[in-house]
Amino acid sequence: MPTRPRLASPIIAVLAAALAAAACGTTTPGTSAVPVASTGPAGSAASAATQGGTLNIDFATYNPLSLVIKNQGWLETELADQGVTVNWVKSAGSNKANEALRADAIDVGSTAGSAALLARSNGSPIQVIDIYSQPEWAAIVVPEGTSIASVADLKGKRIAATKGTDPYFFLLQALGEAGLAPTDVTVEVLQHADGWAALQNGAVDAWAGLDPIMAGAEEAGASLLYRNVDFNSYGFLNATESFLATKPDLAQAVVDAYERARAWAQENPDETAQYLATEAGLDLAVATKVIAERSNLDVDPVPGAAQLAVLEKIGPIFVESGDVPSQVEVDAALASLINPTFVTRAEPARFDQP
């Protein structure tokens, strides 16, 4: 791969100003496509309680906090007096969550940070409103008995990957580090579960894997050929701009629930692992490994400079791979993706049991 350009550091400086502005209830021009002052949480002068309708929100096995909120029923209870129905939609991957967000099938969806940036770079009007994890959820997986011993050995091989997701971009970064170009391998575009199935039946030589399916694959005898936590991006909770602008009280309720779920999951790791095991069809021991070792839910939930520092490295790959027309779109997305308003004012105690 050719040397990738690095995005200029002023993006992070501008974001820092936006974070300060959010804390003060003001808006910094150019930092958010939805002005901070007009998308404040419930109880602000700019918002009124939503009455009736449906909150469409996703849940995913790669997002343990979504499973906690869904199983606890906090949103249903909290929003009942407003006549708001909660509709849970399962996301099979970041690409599917992005498709649903773009189609307005969901208001809030969970993706990898790389997938959120890709979507925003291609015109999807979404913003990240909470960081739900800093996981090591992607790696390159090979089957038991393989002769492949390094990433360099993947040259000429078939690799399953889900385009538009962290494992896909993990794969591209790993290839580049090993001196290989995407054209040096054949990428079989499959959804995560289908990628694992293809690895099992010999249709591919390797798989850009995602937890918790990847943890199950290890249990079945597969091995992780290459791991690099720095090639993983954060877990992003995204919302459509129209939802943030018209129903900020519901957006605040979702973020408040996420922050309550974060504390609950850390206080109840066994129950959280059981939720994951049930939803993903995993052995409890495998689910426990994912929660305890590779999810990292104890992360600063405010989106900001830490996430941009990771995305700056990934963005140019979008252009090189043809997934985004030019760096101009990437830069614009980086300058408008982050919305810290709701999480900086989160009140998770609203979901405490009386």
C-alpha positions as CSV (number, residue, x, y, z in Angstrom):
1,M,0.0,0.0,0.0
2,P,1.2,3.5,-0.6
3,T,1.9,5.8,2.3
4,R,-1.3,7.1,3.6
5,P,-1.7,10.8,4.3
6,R,-2.3,11.9,7.9
7,L,-5.2,14.2,8.6
8,A,-4.2,17.6,9.9
9,S,-4.3,18.0,13.7
10,P,-6.6,21.1,13.6
11,I,-9.6,18.7,13.4
12,I,-8.9,17.6,17.0
13,A,-8.3,21.2,18.1
14,V,-11.7,22.1,16.7
15,L,-13.3,19.2,18.4
16,A,-11.8,20.2,21.8
17,A,-13.5,23.6,21.3
18,A,-16.8,21.9,20.5
19,L,-16.6,19.8,23.7
20,A,-16.0,22.9,25.8
21,A,-18.9,24.6,24.0
22,A,-21.2,21.6,24.7
23,A,-20.4,21.9,28.4
24,C,-21.4,25.5,28.3
25,G,-24.5,25.0,26.2
26,T,-23.1,26.9,23.2
27,T,-22.2,26.0,19.7
28,T,-18.8,26.0,17.9
29,P,-19.3,26.7,14.2
30,G,-18.2,23.8,12.0
31,T,-18.0,21.2,14.7
32,S,-21.5,19.7,14.5
33,A,-24.1,19.5,11.7
34,V,-26.7,19.6,14.4
35,P,-26.1,22.8,16.6
36,V,-25.5,21.8,20.2
37,A,-27.9,24.4,21.6
38,S,-30.8,23.0,19.5
39,T,-30.2,19.3,20.3
40,G,-30.0,19.5,24.0
41,P,-31.4,16.9,26.3
42,A,-34.9,16.7,27.7
43,G,-35.6,19.5,30.2
44,S,-33.7,22.1,28.2
45,A,-35.5,25.2,26.9
46,A,-35.2,23.9,23.3
47,S,-37.0,20.6,23.9
48,A,-40.4,19.3,25.0
49,A,-41.4,15.8,25.9
50,T,-42.2,13.6,22.9
51,Q,-45.8,12.2,23.1
52,G,-46.6,9.0,21.3
53,G,-44.9,7.4,18.4
54,T,-42.1,4.8,18.4
55,L,-38.5,4.8,19.4
56,N,-36.7,2.5,16.9
57,I,-33.4,1.3,18.4
58,D,-31.0,-1.5,17.6
59,F,-29.4,-4.2,19.7
60,A,-26.4,-6.3,18.7
61,T,-24.3,-9.1,20.1
62,Y,-21.2,-6.9,19.5
63,N,-22.8,-4.2,21.8
64,P,-23.3,-5.8,25.3
65,L,-24.9,-2.6,26.7
66,S,-27.7,-2.8,24.2
67,L,-28.5,-6.3,25.5
68,V,-28.6,-5.1,29.1
69,I,-31.0,-2.2,28.3
70,K,-33.2,-4.5,26.2
71,N,-33.4,-7.2,28.9
72,Q,-33.9,-4.8,31.7
73,G,-36.8,-3.0,30.0
74,W,-35.7,0.4,31.3
75,L,-36.7,2.4,28.2
76,E,-40.1,0.8,28.0
77,T,-40.8,1.7,31.6
78,E,-39.4,5.2,31.4
79,L,-41.3,6.2,28.2
80,A,-44.6,4.5,29.0
81,D,-46.1,7.7,30.4
82,Q,-45.3,9.5,27.2
83,G,-47.0,6.8,25.1
84,V,-43.8,6.0,23.3
85,T,-43.4,2.4,22.1
86,V,-39.9,0.9,22.0
87,N,-39.1,-1.2,18.9
88,W,-35.9,-3.2,19.1
89,V,-34.2,-4.1,15.8
90,K,-31.3,-6.6,15.7
91,S,-28.2,-5.5,13.8
92,A,-26.1,-8.3,12.4
93,G,-23.2,-6.0,11.9
94,S,-22.2,-2.4,11.6
95,N,-23.0,-2.4,7.9
96,K,-26.6,-3.5,8.7
97,A,-26.9,-0.8,11.4
98,N,-25.8,1.8,9.0
99,E,-28.2,0.6,6.3
100,A,-31.1,0.8,8.9
101,L,-30.0,4.3,10.0
102,R,-29.8,5.6,6.5
103,A,-33.2,4.2,5.6
104,D,-34.7,5.7,8.8
105,A,-35.6,2.2,9.9
106,I,-34.0,2.9,13.2
107,D,-33.3,6.2,15.1
108,V,-30.3,4.9,17.1
109,G,-27.9,2.2,16.0
110,S,-24.6,0.8,17.2
111,T,-21.6,0.5,14.9
112,A,-17.8,0.4,15.0
113,G,-16.3,3.9,14.8
114,S,-14.8,3.1,11.4
115,A,-18.2,2.2,10.1
116,A,-19.8,5.4,11.4
117,L,-17.1,7.5,9.7
118,L,-17.6,5.6,6.5
119,A,-21.3,6.2,6.5
120,R,-20.9,9.9,7.4
121,S,-18.3,10.3,4.7
122,N,-20.8,8.9,2.2
123,G,-23.5,11.3,3.2
124,S,-25.4,9.4,5.9
125,P,-26.7,12.1,8.3
126,I,-25.7,10.4,11.5
127,Q,-23.7,11.5,14.6
128,V,-22.1,9.6,17.5
129,I,-23.8,10.4,20.8
130,D,-22.1,7.9,23.1
131,I,-19.1,5.6,23.2
132,Y,-20.3,2.2,24.4
133,S,-17.0,0.3,24.4
134,Q,-13.3,0.2,23.4
135,P,-13.2,-3.4,22.4
136,E,-10.7,-5.7,20.9
137,W,-13.4,-7.3,18.8
138,A,-11.6,-7.9,15.4
139,A,-8.7,-10.1,14.4
140,I,-7.7,-12.4,11.5
141,V,-8.9,-15.9,12.1
142,V,-7.5,-19.1,10.5
143,P,-8.7,-22.7,10.7
144,E,-7.2,-25.5,12.7
145,G,-4.4,-27.2,10.9
146,T,-3.6,-24.3,8.5
147,S,-0.1,-23.7,7.1
148,I,-0.7,-19.9,7.2
149,A,1.7,-18.6,9.9
150,S,1.7,-14.8,9.2
151,V,-0.2,-12.1,7.5
152,A,2.3,-12.1,4.7
153,D,1.3,-15.7,4.1
154,L,-2.2,-14.5,3.1
155,K,-0.9,-13.4,-0.3
156,G,-3.0,-15.1,-3.0
157,K,-5.5,-16.4,-0.4
158,R,-9.2,-16.0,0.0
159,I,-10.4,-14.1,3.0
160,A,-13.9,-13.6,4.2
161,A,-14.8,-10.1,5.5
162,T,-17.9,-8.0,6.0
163,K,-17.3,-4.7,4.0
164,G,-18.0,-1.5,5.9
165,T,-17.2,-3.0,9.3
166,D,-14.2,-2.9,11.7
167,P,-13.0,-6.4,10.8
168,Y,-12.8,-5.3,7.1
169,F,-10.8,-2.2,7.9
170,F,-8.7,-4.3,10.4
171,L,-7.9,-6.6,7.5
172,L,-6.8,-3.7,5.2
173,Q,-4.6,-2.3,7.9
174,A,-3.0,-5.6,8.7
175,L,-2.3,-6.3,5.0
176,G,-0.7,-2.8,4.6
177,E,1.5,-3.4,7.6
178,A,2.7,-6.7,6.1
179,G,3.4,-5.0,2.8
180,L,0.4,-6.4,0.9
181,A,-2.2,-4.5,-1.1
182,P,-5.9,-5.5,-1.1
183,T,-5.4,-6.8,-4.6
184,D,-2.9,-9.3,-3.3
185,V,-5.8,-11.3,-1.8
186,T,-9.3,-12.2,-2.7
187,V,-11.8,-10.7,-0.3
188,E,-15.0,-12.7,-0.2
189,V,-17.7,-10.3,1.0
190,L,-19.8,-12.2,3.5
191,Q,-21.7,-11.2,6.7
192,H,-19.9,-12.1,9.9
193,A,-21.6,-15.4,10.7
194,D,-21.4,-16.5,7.0
195,G,-17.6,-15.7,7.1
196,W,-17.1,-18.1,10.0
197,A,-19.2,-20.7,8.2
198,A,-17.1,-20.3,5.0
199,L,-13.9,-20.7,7.1
200,Q,-15.3,-23.9,8.6
201,N,-16.2,-25.5,5.3
202,G,-13.0,-24.5,3.5
203,A,-14.5,-22.0,1.2
204,V,-12.0,-19.4,2.4
205,D,-8.5,-19.6,3.9
206,A,-9.0,-16.9,6.5
207,W,-11.7,-14.7,8.0
208,A,-11.6,-11.2,9.3
209,G,-13.5,-12.1,12.5
210,L,-15.7,-10.3,14.9
211,D,-16.6,-11.1,18.5
212,P,-18.6,-12.8,19.9
213,I,-18.6,-15.1,16.9
214,M,-14.8,-15.1,16.8
215,A,-14.6,-16.2,20.4
216,G,-16.9,-19.1,19.5
217,A,-14.6,-19.9,16.6
218,E,-11.6,-20.1,18.9
219,E,-13.5,-22.5,21.2
220,A,-14.2,-24.7,18.1
221,G,-10.5,-24.9,17.2
222,A,-9.8,-21.9,15.0
223,S,-6.9,-19.6,16.0
224,L,-6.2,-15.9,15.8
225,L,-3.5,-15.3,13.2
226,Y,-3.1,-11.7,13.9
227,R,-4.3,-9.4,16.7
228,N,-3.7,-5.6,17.1
229,V,-5.9,-3.6,19.5
230,D,-4.8,-0.4,17.8
231,F,-6.4,-1.5,14.5
232,N,-9.8,-1.8,16.3
233,S,-12.0,1.4,16.5
234,Y,-14.4,2.2,19.4
235,G,-18.0,1.2,19.7
236,F,-20.1,4.1,18.5
237,L,-23.7,4.7,19.4
238,N,-25.1,6.7,16.5
239,A,-28.4,8.6,15.9
240,T,-29.8,10.3,12.9
241,E,-29.7,14.0,12.8
242,S,-33.5,14.2,12.2
243,F,-34.1,12.2,15.4
244,L,-31.7,14.4,17.4
245,A,-33.3,17.6,16.2
246,T,-37.0,16.5,16.6
247,K,-36.9,14.2,19.6
248,P,-33.9,15.2,21.8
249,D,-35.7,14.0,24.9
250,L,-35.8,10.5,23.6
251,A,-32.1,10.7,22.5
252,Q,-31.3,11.8,26.1
253,A,-33.3,8.9,27.5
254,V,-31.3,6.4,25.3
255,V,-27.9,7.9,26.4
256,D,-29.0,7.9,30.1
257,A,-30.0,4.3,29.7
258,Y,-26.6,3.4,28.2
259,E,-24.8,5.0,31.0
260,R,-26.9,3.1,33.5
261,A,-26.2,-0.1,31.6
262,R,-22.5,0.6,31.7
263,A,-22.5,0.7,35.5
264,W,-24.9,-2.3,35.7
265,A,-22.8,-4.4,33.4
266,Q,-19.6,-3.7,35.5
267,E,-21.5,-4.5,38.7
268,N,-23.1,-7.7,37.1
269,P,-20.6,-9.2,34.7
270,D,-22.0,-12.7,35.1
271,E,-25.6,-11.6,34.2
272,T,-24.2,-9.6,31.3
273,A,-22.4,-12.6,29.9
274,Q,-25.6,-14.6,30.3
275,Y,-27.5,-12.1,28.2
276,L,-24.8,-12.3,25.5
277,A,-24.7,-16.1,25.6
278,T,-28.5,-16.3,25.2
279,E,-28.7,-13.8,22.4
280,A,-25.6,-15.1,20.5
281,G,-26.2,-18.8,21.1
282,L,-22.8,-19.1,22.8
283,D,-21.6,-21.2,25.7
284,L,-21.6,-19.2,28.8
285,A,-17.8,-19.6,29.2
286,V,-17.2,-18.1,25.7
287,A,-19.5,-15.2,26.4
288,T,-17.8,-14.6,29.7
289,K,-14.5,-14.4,27.9
290,V,-15.8,-11.8,25.5
291,I,-17.2,-9.6,28.3
292,A,-14.3,-10.0,30.7
293,E,-11.4,-9.9,28.3
294,R,-12.3,-8.2,25.0
295,S,-15.2,-5.7,25.5
296,N,-13.7,-3.0,27.7
297,L,-16.9,-1.3,28.7
298,D,-15.1,0.9,31.3
299,V,-14.3,3.6,28.8
300,D,-14.9,7.4,28.7
301,P,-18.3,7.6,27.1
302,V,-17.9,11.1,25.7
303,P,-16.9,11.0,22.0
304,G,-14.0,13.3,21.2
305,A,-10.3,13.6,20.5
306,A,-9.4,10.0,21.4
307,Q,-11.8,8.6,18.8
308,L,-10.8,11.1,16.1
309,A,-7.2,10.1,16.6
310,V,-8.1,6.6,15.6
311,L,-10.4,7.6,12.8
312,E,-7.8,9.9,11.3
313,K,-5.6,6.8,10.6
314,I,-8.5,4.8,9.1
315,G,-10.1,7.6,7.0
316,P,-7.5,7.6,4.2
317,I,-7.9,3.9,3.8
318,F,-11.5,4.6,2.7
319,V,-10.2,6.7,-0.2
320,E,-7.4,4.2,-1.2
321,S,-9.9,1.3,-1.2
322,G,-12.5,3.3,-3.3
323,D,-15.1,3.3,-0.5
324,V,-15.1,7.1,-0.3
325,P,-14.5,9.4,-3.3
326,S,-11.9,11.6,-1.8
327,Q,-10.2,12.8,1.5
328,V,-12.5,15.9,1.3
329,E,-15.5,13.8,2.3
330,V,-13.6,12.1,5.1
331,D,-12.4,15.5,6.5
332,A,-15.9,16.8,6.4
333,A,-17.2,13.7,8.2
334,L,-14.5,14.0,10.9
335,A,-15.5,17.6,11.5
336,S,-19.2,16.8,11.9
337,L,-19.6,13.2,13.2
338,I,-19.1,14.0,16.9
339,N,-22.0,15.2,19.1
340,P,-21.1,15.1,22.8
341,T,-24.1,17.0,24.0
342,F,-26.2,14.2,25.4
343,V,-23.6,12.1,27.2
344,T,-22.0,15.2,28.9
345,R,-25.4,15.8,30.5
346,A,-26.3,12.2,31.1
347,E,-28.4,11.3,34.2
348,P,-28.2,7.5,34.5
349,A,-29.7,7.6,38.0
350,R,-33.2,8.1,36.4
351,F,-33.1,4.4,35.8
352,D,-32.2,3.4,39.3
353,Q,-34.7,1.1,41.0
354,P,-36.9,2.9,43.6
